[in-house]
Structure formats: C-alpha cells, structure tokens
C-alpha cells in the first residue's frame, strides 16, 4: 500500500517536472535507472577486476594480456558491429525479424576475423613468439560466436526492455569477471587467462541469446534494409574501431608491455565514468528512431545543454578524486595518475554524441560517414605522436580527435536541423 502510494507520488512529480526538463521523465527514470544501475554495477565489477590484476599480475604479463584483447577487438570489426545498432532501430519499429538475420550475418562475417587471427598466429609463430601466438588461436575459435550472440542486447534495447538488458548483462559480468579473478588466484599464465576470458564470455552471450529468443519470441517481420544499413554502419565503424584500439597496439610495439599496462590503468576510471554518461545516448536512440525531425529540431538542444552541465561537473569531480583512488587501490600504478587526469578531457565529446545519435537513429548515412573523419584524424595523430611521445602522444591524439569530431558533429547537426530554435 505504502509502496503504491510512493510510486504514484513519484510518477506525478516526474510528469509535473516535464515542463521544466523538456524530457519524458518517466521514460528517463525507468530506462535511466536500469542503464545507470548497469553501469554502476559494471564499474564495481571493473574495479574488482582491476584491483585483482593490479595486485596479482605483474605489469609485463598484464600488458601482454591487454595487447591480445586489443588485437581481438580489432578483429571483431569483421563481425559487423553496426548490425546491432541497425537491429535496435528496426526492433524499435516492431520489425523484429532482424534479430535472427542479424545473428546469422554476424556469425558468418565473424569467420573472417577468425581467419585473420590465424594469419596473426602464423606470423607470431614464425617469429618464435609463442606467448602471443597460442592465445590468438583461442581468440580465433571463439570470436564469431562471442560477437554474434551478443545481438540479444540490441533486441532488448530496441524493445526498451532495459530491465532485462541490465539483468542479463550483470549476470554475464559476474560470471566472466568472477572466472577471471578465480583464474588469477590459480595461475599467472597468459594462455590460461585468455582461455578463461573467451570461454566465459562466449558461454554467457550464447546462453542469453537463446534465453532472449525463447522468452520474448521476436516476430518475423523484417525491414529488408536493416542488414544493409547495419553493414553501412559497420563500414563506418571500421575506422573508429581501429582508432579506439590502435593506441594499445602502437604503445605495445613502441615502448613495451609494462608501459602499456600503465596506460591501460590510466584509462580505467575515465572509461567507466564515460560509459555512465553515455547512457543518455542509449536511452535517446530508440526514442529518436520514432520521432519526427521537427521534434528533434525543437527539443534536442535543450537536452544537449543539460547534459553539457552534467558532463562538466563529472570532469571536475573525476580529476579531483583520481589521485586518492590510485593511491588507495592501485599503489603499483601511481605513474598512471597524471595520464588518467588528462584523459578525462576526452569527456568533451559526450554531450555532442547526443546530437550525433540523431544521424544514426534517422539512418542519415552521408552524415554518419562524414563523422568518421574524426576517427581517421585520430589514427593519423596516434601514428605520428605515439612513436615519438609514447603515452602522452596517445592521450593528446585522443583529446585532439574528440575535439575535432565534436566540432564536425555540431556543424552537421545545425546544417541538417538549421530551422531549430536553439543555436550557439
């Protein structure tokens, strides 16, 4: 009785506050609660994982571990990551057949990544580097099913079933990270750690794919353009996918495994905070997919300014707490502090990403392709700066690329929606 009374009060308050926020507060509260809960839990899981790696594994081995995962993430590009966003967009319009075709498409194309991994295996084997070649065999085996079965999150997001999406994600993380931490107590061998990582993540993804399939019974209606659009998004994501992982590859080959470990720990806190702030984009995507361009012109800039204020506050707080956090939990990685504080400046692009979501939701291929110029700029900057300046080169490249991309998104948004009431 009391619970229902409180729910009704909260509901009325959220509805009354909408005229001030200009947002569907009930939707934001429901979806935002689940997504924020997921991210907070993910931060906790990532924290326990990082503490375990920092205290149970030496920096050189951890650097090799991150290098293998970065290589695997680049190979994931072949599994057409953009199909997930296309499926979300289609499911939001009640065209759920792409759930099935999306899985098959990602699985088929993922085999190309496995082939590329085997080529890398041969390369490192011929160079006498078994440390890297054997873990890459594991990656080649598991990559297709690992990525294809993750399509269940796209379906749940399109259905706005954020509660199930979060619950499944949390359970997956508990299993996979728990397995890794348990393995760290048993072995420091890189190959076994990689085996545990891929088997645990593949199992959980595949399990929840089938659970989603049989629990929610996606309908067979399908937009024939969905997979094609997903391939376009994937092609657009090739450059950005490489750009987001190239820093670790270049650092490993330029200055070694131990410095890569320092850089990896420097990005841990900023990346987790950025994911929480990025929930706004996840919430906005299915909404914008069903809204008119007139609605976007009138309402979206108000939300942009509010997110900008929130992001600015997060940047200040992050820079302040980072030194204390590292001294307490990562005393072996105090060299990461200054790099981590500088990396926080990449948050500048978070509010802009809300505007960029519009192009994806409305299938504006031209604008989406143009935005990828920012990723190309990042690759160029990293290729030039990292061999010369090491970790600082990677950070300056990341910040510079985000600033360039933000300016480009703003220009394209106002050109497309120039009739809107808000402007700079």
C-alpha positions in Angstrom: 0.0 0.0 0.0 2.7 2.4 1.0 4.8 1.3 -2.0 2.0 2.1 -4.4 1.4 5.5 -2.7 5.1 6.4 -3.2 5.1 5.2 -6.8 2.1 7.4 -7.6 3.7 10.4 -5.9 7.0 9.9 -7.8 5.1 9.4 -11.1 3.1 12.6 -10.6 6.3 14.5 -9.7 8.1 13.3 -12.8 5.1 14.3 -15.0 4.9 17.7 -13.5 8.6 18.3 -13.8 8.5 17.6 -17.6 7.6 21.1 -18.4 10.9 22.2 -16.9 13.2 19.4 -18.1 11.6 19.1 -21.6 12.1 15.4 -21.3 9.9 12.3 -20.9 10.9 11.9 -17.2 9.1 8.7 -16.6 10.9 7.0 -19.5 14.2 8.6 -18.4 13.7 7.4 -14.9 12.8 3.9 -15.8 15.3 3.4 -18.6 17.9 5.6 -16.9 17.6 3.7 -13.6 18.3 0.4 -15.3 21.1 1.6 -17.5 22.7 3.6 -14.7 22.4 0.6 -12.4 24.0 -1.5 -15.0 26.9 1.0 -15.5 27.4 1.4 -11.7 27.5 -2.3 -11.3 29.8 -2.6 -14.3 32.1 0.0 -12.7 32.1 -2.1 -9.5 32.9 -5.3 -11.4 35.6 -3.5 -13.4 37.0 -2.1 -10.2 37.3 -5.6 -8.6 38.8 -6.9 -11.8 41.4 -4.1 -12.0 42.4 -4.5 -8.3 42.9 -8.2 -8.9 45.0 -7.6 -12.0 47.0 -4.8 -10.3 47.9 -6.9 -7.3 48.0 -10.5 -8.6 49.7 -10.0 -12.0 52.9 -8.3 -12.9 52.7 -5.3 -15.4 54.5 -7.1 -18.2 52.1 -10.0 -18.2 49.1 -7.6 -17.9 50.4 -5.6 -20.8 50.6 -8.7 -22.9 47.0 -9.6 -21.8 45.7 -6.2 -22.9 47.6 -6.4 -26.2 45.9 -9.8 -27.0 42.5 -8.4 -26.2 43.1 -5.3 -28.2 44.1 -7.4 -31.2 40.9 -9.5 -30.7 38.8 -6.3 -30.5 40.2 -5.1 -33.8 39.4 -8.5 -35.4 35.8 -8.1 -34.1 35.4 -5.5 -36.7 34.7 -8.2 -39.3 31.6 -9.4 -37.3 29.8 -6.2 -38.3 29.3 -4.4 -35.1 26.9 -1.9 -36.7 24.3 -4.6 -37.3 23.5 -4.4 -33.6 22.5 -0.7 -33.9 20.5 -1.4 -37.0 18.7 -4.2 -35.2 17.8 -1.9 -32.3 16.5 0.7 -34.8 14.3 -2.0 -36.5 13.0 -3.5 -33.3 12.0 -0.1 -32.1 9.7 0.0 -35.1 8.3 -3.5 -34.2 10.3 -5.2 -37.1 12.0 -7.9 -35.0 12.9 -10.4 -37.7 16.4 -8.8 -37.9 17.1 -10.4 -34.6 17.5 -13.7 -36.4 19.1 -12.5 -39.6 21.4 -10.2 -37.6 22.8 -13.2 -35.6 23.4 -15.2 -38.8 25.0 -12.3 -40.6 27.4 -11.5 -37.7 28.3 -15.2 -37.3 29.1 -15.6 -41.0 31.2 -12.4 -41.2 32.9 -13.2 -37.9 34.6 -16.1 -39.6 36.7 -13.6 -41.5 38.0 -12.4 -38.2 38.9 -15.9 -37.2 40.9 -16.3 -40.5 42.7 -13.0 -39.8 43.5 -14.3 -36.3 45.0 -17.4 -37.7 47.2 -15.4 -40.0 48.4 -13.5 -37.0 49.1 -16.8 -35.2 51.3 -17.9 -38.1 53.1 -14.5 -38.1 54.0 -14.7 -34.4 54.7 -18.4 -34.5 57.3 -17.9 -37.3 58.9 -15.2 -35.2 59.2 -17.6 -32.3 56.7 -15.7 -30.2 54.5 -18.5 -28.6 53.4 -16.0 -25.9 51.2 -14.2 -28.4 50.5 -16.9 -31.0 48.8 -19.5 -28.7 46.3 -17.1 -27.1 45.4 -15.9 -30.6 44.3 -19.4 -31.5 41.9 -19.2 -28.7 40.6 -15.9 -30.0 40.2 -17.3 -33.5 38.0 -20.2 -32.2 35.6 -18.1 -30.0 35.3 -14.7 -31.8 32.4 -15.5 -34.2 30.0 -16.9 -31.6 31.1 -14.4 -29.0 30.1 -11.4 -31.1 27.1 -12.9 -33.0 25.3 -14.0 -29.8 25.7 -10.5 -28.3 22.9 -9.4 -30.6 20.4 -10.1 -27.8 21.3 -6.8 -26.2 20.4 -4.9 -29.4 17.0 -6.6 -29.4 16.3 -5.8 -25.7 17.3 -2.2 -26.2 15.0 -1.8 -29.2 12.1 -3.3 -27.2 13.0 -0.8 -24.4 13.3 -3.8 -22.1 16.2 -2.2 -20.2 15.5 -4.1 -17.0 16.1 -7.5 -18.7 19.0 -6.0 -20.7 20.6 -4.9 -17.4 19.9 -8.1 -15.5 21.4 -10.3 -18.2 24.4 -8.0 -18.5 25.0 -8.1 -14.8 24.8 -11.9 -14.6 27.2 -12.1 -17.6 29.7 -9.8 -16.0 29.6 -11.7 -12.7 30.3 -15.0 -14.4 33.0 -13.8 -16.7 34.8 -11.5 -14.3 34.4 -13.9 -11.5 36.0 -16.6 -13.6 38.9 -14.3 -14.5 39.6 -13.4 -10.8 39.4 -17.0 -9.8 41.9 -17.8 -12.5 44.3 -15.1 -11.3 44.4 -16.8 -7.9 45.2 -20.2 -9.6 47.6 -19.2 -12.4 49.6 -16.3 -13.8 49.9 -18.0 -17.2 48.8 -15.7 -20.0 47.4 -18.5 -22.2 45.1 -19.8 -19.4 43.9 -16.3 -18.6 42.9 -15.8 -22.3 41.2 -19.2 -22.4 39.1 -18.3 -19.3 38.2 -14.9 -20.7 36.9 -16.1 -24.1 35.2 -19.3 -22.8 33.3 -17.5 -20.0 32.2 -14.5 -22.2 31.2 -16.8 -25.1 29.1 -19.1 -22.9 27.2 -16.2 -21.2 26.5 -14.4 -24.5 25.3 -17.6 -26.2 23.1 -18.6 -23.2 21.4 -15.2 -23.0 20.9 -15.1 -26.8 18.8 -18.3 -26.6 17.1 -17.2 -23.4 16.0 -13.9 -25.2 15.0 -15.9 -28.3 12.6 -18.2 -26.4 11.4 -15.9 -23.7 10.4 -12.9 -25.9 9.7 -14.7 -29.2 10.7 -12.0 -31.7 8.2 -11.7 -34.5 9.3 -12.5 -38.1 8.5 -9.0 -39.6 11.6 -7.5 -41.1 12.8 -4.4 -42.9 14.9 -5.6 -45.8 17.1 -2.5 -45.4 18.1 -3.4 -41.8 21.0 -5.7 -42.5 22.2 -3.4 -45.4 22.0 -0.4 -43.1 23.9 -2.5 -40.4 26.6 -3.2 -43.0 26.9 0.6 -43.7 27.2 1.3 -40.0 29.8 -1.4 -39.7 31.8 0.0 -42.6 31.6 3.4 -41.0 32.8 1.9 -37.8 35.9 0.3 -39.3 38.0 3.4 -38.9 36.6 4.3 -35.5 37.0 0.6 -34.4 40.7 0.7 -35.4 41.1 4.1 -33.8 39.8 3.0 -30.5 42.3 0.1 -30.2 45.3 1.3 -32.2 46.7 3.2 -29.2 47.4 0.0 -27.3 48.9 -1.8 -30.3 51.2 1.1 -31.1 52.2 1.6 -27.4 53.0 -2.1 -27.1 55.1 -2.2 -30.2 56.8 1.2 -29.4 57.5 1.1 -25.7 56.6 -2.4 -24.5 54.2 -4.3 -22.4 54.8 -2.7 -19.0 54.2 0.9 -20.2 51.0 -0.4 -21.9 49.9 -1.6 -18.5 50.4 1.9 -17.1 48.4 3.4 -19.9 45.6 0.8 -19.6 45.2 1.6 -15.9 45.2 5.3 -16.7 42.1 4.9 -18.8 40.1 2.7 -16.4 38.3 5.4 -14.4 37.6 7.8 -17.3 36.3 5.0 -19.4 33.9 3.8 -16.7 32.6 7.3 -16.0 32.2 8.0 -19.7 30.0 4.9 -20.0 27.7 6.1 -17.3 27.3 9.5 -19.0 26.9 7.7 -22.3 23.7 6.1 -21.1 21.8 9.2 -22.4 22.8 8.2 -25.9 21.5 4.6 -25.3 18.2 6.0 -24.0 17.8 8.5 -26.7 18.5 6.2 -29.7 15.2 4.2 -29.6 13.2 7.3 -28.8 14.8 9.3 -31.7 14.2 6.5 -34.1 10.4 7.0 -33.8 10.4 10.9 -33.5 10.0 13.4 -36.3 12.7 15.8 -37.5 10.5 18.6 -36.2 10.6 17.2 -32.7 14.4 16.9 -32.9 14.7 20.5 -34.0 12.6 21.8 -31.2 13.7 19.6 -28.2 17.1 18.1 -28.6 19.3 21.2 -28.0 17.7 21.7 -24.5 18.8 18.2 -23.6 22.2 18.9 -25.0 22.8 21.9 -22.7 21.7 19.9 -19.6 24.0 17.1 -20.5 26.9 19.5 -21.0 26.5 20.8 -17.5 26.4 17.3 -16.1 29.5 16.3 -18.1 31.4 19.4 -16.9 30.7 18.5 -13.2 31.8 14.9 -13.8 35.1 16.1 -15.3 35.9 18.3 -12.3 35.0 15.6 -9.8 36.9 12.9 -11.7 40.1 14.9 -11.8 39.8 15.6 -8.1 39.3 12.0 -6.9 41.7 10.2 -9.3 44.9 10.7 -7.2 43.2 9.4 -4.0 41.7 6.4 -5.8 45.0 5.3 -7.3 47.0 5.7 -4.0 44.5 3.5 -2.2 43.7 0.8 -4.7 46.5 0.8 -7.4 49.7 1.8 -5.5 51.8 -0.1 -8.1 50.4 2.2 -10.8 50.9 5.7 -9.4 52.5 6.7 -12.6 49.1 6.4 -14.2 47.6 9.3 -12.2 48.6 12.2 -14.3 47.7 10.4 -17.5 44.3 9.5 -16.1 43.5 13.1 -15.2 44.5 14.3 -18.7 42.4 11.6 -20.3 39.3 13.0 -18.5 39.4 15.8 -21.1 38.0 13.4 -23.7 34.7 13.8 -22.0 34.2 16.9 -24.0 32.6 14.9 -26.8 29.9 13.2 -24.6 27.2 15.9 -24.9 27.9 16.2 -28.7 27.4 12.4 -29.0 23.7 13.0 -28.1 23.3 15.1 -31.3 25.3 12.6 -33.3 22.8 9.9 -32.2 20.2 11.6 -34.4 22.1 10.7 -37.6 22.1 7.0 -36.6 18.5 7.0 -35.5 17.4 8.6 -38.7 19.6 6.5 -40.9 21.5 9.5 -42.3 24.3 7.7 -44.0 26.0 10.7 -45.5 26.4 12.4 -42.2 27.5 9.2 -40.4 30.2 8.7 -43.0 31.4 12.3 -42.6 31.6 12.0 -38.8 34.1 9.1 -39.3 36.7 11.6 -40.5 37.3 12.3 -36.8 38.4 8.7 -36.3 40.7 9.0 -39.3 42.2 12.1 -37.7 42.8 10.1 -34.5 44.6 7.3 -36.3 46.9 9.8 -38.0 47.6 11.6 -34.8 48.4 8.4 -33.0 50.6 7.1 -35.7 52.6 10.3 -35.6 52.6 11.1 -31.8 52.8 7.7 -30.1 56.2 6.6 -31.5 57.6 10.0 -30.5 55.9 10.8 -27.2 54.7 7.4 -26.0 51.8 7.6 -23.6 51.4 11.4 -23.8 51.2 11.0 -27.6 48.3 8.6 -27.2 46.4 11.0 -24.8 47.0 14.1 -26.9 45.8 12.2 -30.0 42.6 11.1 -28.2 41.8 14.6 -26.9 42.5 16.3 -30.3 40.4 13.8 -32.2 37.4 14.2 -29.8 37.6 18.0 -30.2 37.7 17.7 -34.0 34.8 15.2 -34.0 32.7 17.4 -31.7 33.1 20.4 -34.0 32.2 18.3 -37.0 29.0 16.9 -35.4 27.9 20.3 -34.3 28.4 21.6 -37.9 26.5 18.8 -39.5 23.7 18.9 -36.9 23.0 22.6 -37.4 23.2 22.2 -41.1 20.6 19.4 -41.1 18.4 21.0 -38.5 19.0 24.6 -39.1 15.4 25.6 -38.5 15.6 24.8 -34.8 15.0 27.5 -32.2 18.2 26.9 -30.3 21.6 27.9 -31.6 25.0 29.0 -30.4 
